[in-house]
Amino acid sequence: PYGEGWIIKVKVKDSNTDNLLNAEAYKEVIGA
């Protein structure tokens, strides 16, 4: 209903950001 893109907003606590992948690591995971 809002066009292309995300329709949710996620708030991440600082303590959880250590487990996130950067763009290059994500590309390796998905085989891109």
Secondary structure, DSSP 8 states (H G I E B T S, - for coil): ---SS--------GGGGGG---HHHHHHHHT-
